[in-house]
């Protein structure tokens, strides 16, 4: 037991608690509020305060052996990939039926040329196979709305889940939340595979989305628990491989699987993989949340010593009821009252909405305009995947150079130093949308629109990674709630924006439709520069700190 700086009995704000946690874990960051330093000093000799046993305490996840950290990290990354595949495959399949609907409406320009329209109408049954088209056929439904809901309801689960999952992870720790949600994800996925009605399938898709959102919601916080800011980028890059590879592997593998075995086997394979990972994580995954670890240490020491006055250094001094009320509302309060979370949430929502909107057009464009067969059309998604991989590599290199520069000057790595690469990266999204839209509309050689989607993928990952690491650096022990707030808005737009895609493209065509999206992205591109310039002032301003 020890007591260094910081009594957490009555924490005034998220900013303070985040700073104190970082102080404990990274040895030396000063308190954000000087008034709290005085209170901390008063309890520095309190024998009832339970802290880490020195800076090298192996119970602290930051001090774990690299192997132990990476076992946790790799398991989470594979599960994130598995959850991503569950959505991407179905999304790609339904994009075919959406294009059919889009073509029937009649888009202007070359997109609705007689060749494309004729292809769409003659091949309508093929457009609904494999995937969601088979689902509609099996359940004797011709409703495009229900077919759309089969896809979008999963992403709506991503919007609902984080509001509960992140608070529970900050109340009871990461590991129990992972174990429960992983088990539920497997159960709901099996239920999808054996669904006897369309309503049953839609309902269990929603529940699977809620359970599957866990690894996306608190995965970044888990990596923040284990790795210091200087180590964080390579670690979180591994975690990002899940959403990175999902859009590439899903359409390619899922297309062959659904064509060969039927749509139910898409769910069975996901359930088998997720089930194996759930078992592995149950035995190998360790708790990483420092607040929970110190609470368990307190309980153990109280039992061993009989001293009921012992309390954790990170004890928040709240009754269980008050802690639940505070935790369950924290993501929403961040989303409503934190300028950093608000603007980054809006930015990420727009970017991810564009990604899901692309998924509704890529398959149809390359089958209808370029003659790709149903089995190989998934390869057209490689452009996005290669772009994202390139962006991930570049972000890692840039972050490493930033850390080296800060260490050379013996300075302190701030969250804002994650953002410079995002400033030029944000411009790749509108550039890619312009290229993809106009070259696809005028049937330019197929590699050119794929290059356009690759630029969009590059811009997306150079947006996702800086924002994720920024939030983990800035909010530390409350980063799960911050990421949850962003995930909610991002998932809502990701689910709803593709529903508006067919109507937009039917009126504007692929060229002007994607140009409209590009102009909006261009208008949002100053956001990273704004936070790089003024983010620290906003973070440390008491006016913008969320009170607990």
N, C-alpha and C positions, 0 to 999 in steps of 0.2 A: 504494500500500500504506500502511496505517495501522493503528495499534493503540490503540483506546480502551480501555474497560473490558472485562474478561471473557475469560479464557483458558478455552476449553472442553475442555481436554485430558482432564479427569476429572470430568465433571459429576456432582453428587451426586443430583440428582432432577429430575423433570419440571418442578416449580415453578421451580427455578433456571434451567433452560434456557429455559423460556417467558419468564421475566422478562428474561433477557439478550437474547433476540431482540427483545422489545418495546423494550428499551433502545436497540438498534441502530437500530430503524426509527422510533421515535417521539421520539427525542432527549431523553433525560433521566430515564427511570424508573430508580429505584435498584435495586440487587441485592437479592434476597430473603434472601440469606445474607451477613452481614457478613464472615464468615471468608473467603468467596470474593473479597471486594473486595481483601483484602490480596494474594492470589495474582494477581488481575488487575493490580494496580499494578506487580507485579514484572515483568510482561511488556509493560507499556505502551509501552516503547521498543524492543521486539523487532522488528527489521526484517524478520523472517521471517514475521510475522503479516500475513495478507492480509485487509483489511477493505474496506468501502465507501470510495470516494474522497470523503469528506466527507458532510455531511448531505444534500446536494443531488445525490448521485450518481444519474445517470439509469438505471444498471443496477439500482438498487433498485426493485422493483415499486411500492413506496409512492410513488416519485417519477415514475412514468410519467405521460405526458400523459393527461388524462381520456379522450380518444378511444381510446387504446391499451387502457386499463383496461376501457372499456365494450365494446369489440369482444370481448375475452375473456369478459366478463360476459354479454353477450347471447347469444353462441354457447352457453355453458354452460346458460343458462336455457332456450333452445329445445330443446337436447338433453334436458334434464331433463323438459320437457313431453312430448317424443316418447316417452321411456322410460315415463313415467307413463301415456300413452295405451295403450301396449302391454298394460299390466295391466288398466286400468280397464275397457276395452271388454269384455274376456273375463269379467271379474268380474261386470259388470252382466248380461251375457248368461246366465251360469250361475245368477244369482240366481233366474231364472225356474224352472229345474228344481228348485232348492232349495225354492221355495215350493210347488211341486207335491208334493214329498216331505213338506214340512211340513203341507200341507193333508190329505194322505192319512193322516197320523198322527192328525190331529184335535186342534186346539188348543181350549182352553176359551174360553168367552165368545163375543162377537160375531165374533171372528176366524174361528172355525170354523162360523159360521152356514151354513145350507143354501145361501144364495146364493153365498157365497165358495167352498164346497166343490164345489158344482155347476159353477161357472165353471172351477175348477181342473181338474176331471176331464174336462169336455167339451172344454176347450181345451188338453189336455195336449200335443198335438203342436205347437200354436202356442207354448206356453211353452218348448218346446225349440228354437224358431226365433226369430230367427236366432242364430248364435253357437255355443255349445258343444253345443246340441241337434243342430244340423246335423252337428257333428263326430262325435257318438256315432252318429247315423244312418248317416253315410257309412262309418264303420268297423264297422258292425254290432254295436254295443255298447249295452246297456241299463243298464250299471253306473253308478249315481249316484256311487259312490266314485271311479271313474276320471274321471268328468266333473268331480268336485270337485277331483281331483288336477291336472287340466289347468289349473285356475285357481290353486290354492294353491301348486303347485310353483314358479311364477314368483316368488312372495314368499319362498319358502324359499331361492331363489337370492339374494335380497336379504340373507338372514341369513348365508349362507355367504361371499358375495363380500367384504364389508368386512374380514373377518379377514385376508385376503391383500392386498387392494387398498390399504388405508390404509398398512400397513407398507411396501409397495413404493413408494408415492408419497413416503414419507419417506426412502427409501433412494436412489431414482433420479430423484426429481422428479415433478411432476404431469403434465407434457406427455406423456412416453412412455407413462405408464399410461393417459391418456385415448386416445391414438392406438391403442394395442393393443386396449383394451377396446371402443372404438367400432367398430373393424373386426370384432372377434369378434361384437359385438351384431348387426351387419348380416348377417354370415354365418349366425348361428344363427336370426335372424328369417326369412331366406330358406329355411333348412332347415325351419322350422315351416310355411311356406307350401307346400312341396312334400312334406310328410310323407306317407308311404304307409301308416302304421299309427298307432294310438293311442299305442303305446309310444314310437315315434319322436317323435311330437309332444310327449309329456310330457318326454322326455329333452332335447330341444332347447329347450323352454320353461324348464327348469331352467338350462341353460347360458346362455340369453338373460338370465335373471334375474341370474345371477352377473355377466355382463358389463355389464348395464344398471345395476347397483348403483353403478358407479363415480362417475357424476355426482352421485348422491345422497350417497355416502360422503365424497368429497373436495371436492365443490363448495363447501361452507361454508368449508373450509380455504383453498381457492383465493381466495375473496373476502377472507378474512382476510389473505392474503398481500399483496393489492393495496391494500386500503383500511385507513386508520387507524381506531381505535375510534370517532372522531367521524363518520367518513364511512360506517361499516360498515352501518348500518341501511338507508338507501335502497338501497345496492348489494345487500344480501342479500334485500331485499324483491323485487327484480327476479328473483333466483334462485328465490324462493318462488313466483313466478307459475307455474312448471312444475307442481308438485303442486297448486297452487290451481286452475288451469284444467283440468287433466287430468280430474278427476271430472265436470266440466261438459261439456267438449267431447267426451270419449270416448263416453259413452252416447248423446248426441244425434247426432253424426256417424257413429259406428260403427253405430248402429241402422239408419240409412238405407243405409249402405254394405253391411252384411252382408245386408240384405233384398234389395238390388238386385243385388249381384254375388256373394254367397256368402262364407263365413267365410274362405276363403283370401285374399281380397282385403284383409281387415283386416290380415293380415300383410304383404302386398305393399306396401300404402300406407305402413305403418310403415317397411319396409325401404327404400323409395325416399326418404322424408324423412330417415331416419337416414343413408343413404348419402351424400346431398348434404351433410348437416351434417358427416359424417366427413371428406369432402374439404375442406370449408371450414375446419374446425378444424385439419387437417394444415398448411394454408398460413398460417393467420391466428393460431392459438393460440400464445401464448408461455409459456415457463417462468416460473412465479411463485414457486417455493419458494426462499427466500433461502439455505438451506443448500446446495442444489444449484447455485445461481447462483454462489456464492462458491467452491464446489469446482471448477466449470468455469473460473472466473477464475484459480484457483491453477494448474490444469493449463496454461492458456495462458501464464501468467507463467513457470512452470518451463521451458516450451519456449523462450520468448523469451530468458530470462536464464541458463538452464543451472543455476539454483539449485534443487537438489532438496530443500532444507530448508524451502522455503516451505510454509505450511499455512494453512488458512482459520481465521478467527476463530471460526467455528462448528464447526470440526472436533471430532468427538466422541471422538477418540483411541481408536478401536476397530478391531480387525482386521475384514475383511469378514465372517468367520464369526460373530464376536461381534456385529457390527452387525445381521446377519440374525437371529440368535437373539433379540436384544433387540427388534428391530422387529416380528417376527412374533408375539411373545407380548404386546406392549404393550397392544393393545386388550383382550385377555382379562384382563390384570392390572388394568387400569383398571376393568373391569366387576366384578371380584371384590373389589378392595381400596380403591377410591376411593369414599367415601360420596357425593360429589357425583354421580359417574357412575352409581352403583348406584341412588340414589333417582330421579334424573332419567330413567334408563333405564326403570325400572319405571313411572313416571308416563307417559312417552311411549308405552310399550308398551300400557298400558291404553287411552289415548286413541285411538291408531291402531287398536287392535283393535276399538274401538267403531265407528270409521269404516268399516272393512271389513265389520263385522257389519251396519251399516246398509245397505251395498250389497247384502246378501243378502235384504233385505226390501222395499226401496223399490219396485223394479219390480213385484214381485208384488202389493204392497198397492195401488198405484195402477192397475194393470191389473184386478186382481180385485175390489177394493172400490169403486173410483171410475170404472171403465170407460174408462181411458185406452187408446188404441190402441197397438199394438206400435211404431209409427213415431214417436209423440210422447211415449211414456212417459219417454224420456230427459230431457224437459224438467222432470220432477219433481226432477232433481238440481240444478236451478238454485238451489234454496234453500240447499244446502250451499255452492255456489260464491259466491253473493251474501254469505252470512254470512262466508265466509273473506275475501273481498275487503274487506268492511267492517272486519273485524278487522285486516287488513293495513294499511289506511289509518290506523286509529286507533293502531296500534302505531307507525307512522312519525311521526305527530303527537306522540305522547307521548314518543318517543325524542328528537325534535328539541327539545322543550321541556326535557327532562332535560339535554341537551348545553348548551343556552343557559344554563340555571341553573348548571351546573358552571363554564362559562366566565366567567359574571358574578362568581362567587365565587373565580375563579382556582384552582379545585380540580382534582382528578384524577378522571377518569371510571373508576369501578370496575366490574367485571363485575356486582356485585350491583345496580347501578343500572338494569340491564336488566329486573329482575324485578317492580317494582311493578304494572305493568299486568297481569301474569299472575295476581295475587292475586284481583281481581274477575273476570278472564276465566275462571278455572277454574270459577267457579260457573255459567257459562252452559251448560256441558256437561250437568250433571245436570238443570238447568231444561229444556233443549231435549229431553232424553230423556224426561222426564215428559210434556211436551206432545205430542211425537210419538207415544209409545206409547199413551196413553189416547185421544187424539183419533182415531188410526187404528183403534183397537179398536172405538170406538163410531161410526165412520163420520161424524165431524164434517166439515163442509165442507172440501174438499180443500186449500184454502190454509192451513188451520190446522196440519196436520201438516207441511206444507212449511216453515212458519215455525219449527216445532220443530227441523227438521233444519238450518235456517239458524242457529239459536242454537248448535247443536252445532258447526257449521262455524266460527262466530265464536269459540267457546271453543277449538277446536282450533288455529286459527292464532295466537291470543293465548297459546297454550302453546308451539307449535312455534317461533315466532320468538324469544321471549325465551330459551328454552333453547338454541337454536342459537347466537345471538349471545353468550350467556353462556359457552358452551364455547369459542368462538373467542377471546373476550377472555381467558379464564382460562388456556387451554392453548397459545395462539398456534401455535408451530411444530409442536406435537403435537396440534393440534385435530382433525386428520383421524382420528387414532387414537381420540380421545374420541368424536367423532361416529360412528365405526365401531362402537364399543362399544354406543352407544345404538341404532344401526340394527339390530344383530344381534338384540337382545331385542325391539325394536319389530316387526321383520319376522316373527320367530317367532310372536309373539302375533297379529299381523295375518294370518298364514297359518292358524293353528290355531283361533283363537277363532271365526271364521265356521263352522268345521266343527261346532262345538257349538251353533250358533244354532238350527237346525231342531228339535233335541231340546228345547232350553230353551223356545222359543216354543210348541212343541206341548204342553208341560206347564203353562206359565204364561200363555200368550197374549201379545199385543203389549203390553198394559198393564202387567202385573206383570213381564213379562220385561224390558222397558226400565226399569221402576222398579228392579229389582235392579241393573242396570248403573248407574243414576243414584245409588243409595245407595253403591256402591263408589266412583264418581267423587267423591261428596261427602266420603267418608272420606279421599280422597287430596288434597282441596283445600287443606289446611294446608301442603303441601310447599313451594309457592313462598314463603309467608310465612316458613317456617323458614329457607330459604336466604337470603332477603332480610335476615333478622335476624342469622343466624349463619354465613352462607356464607364471609365473609372470614376468620373465625376458623378455620374448617375448612380452607380453602385454604392458609393460612399455617402451620398446625400441622404440625411435622415428622412427627408420628405418622401423618398421613394422606397424606403425599407418597409417590408411587410411585418407588422407587429404580430407577435405570437399570442 
